Amino acid sequence: MATARMVFLGFGKYARADKIYALEPIVGDDRGGGRRTKVWIEGVAEAVV
């Protein structure tokens, strides 16, 4: 079995690539400065920004 790759999410956050199941762009006033995306990870109740 191959090892799962770790994906850097920014600001010291990492997630296993095989556990990420959705990416949701943040648009409008909630976005703030720069590009932001909510990352939905299996086993984590809230999205990681």
Secondary structure, 3 states (H helix, E strand, C coil): CCCCCEEEEECCEEEEHHHEEEEEECCHHHCCCCCCEEEEECCCCCCEC
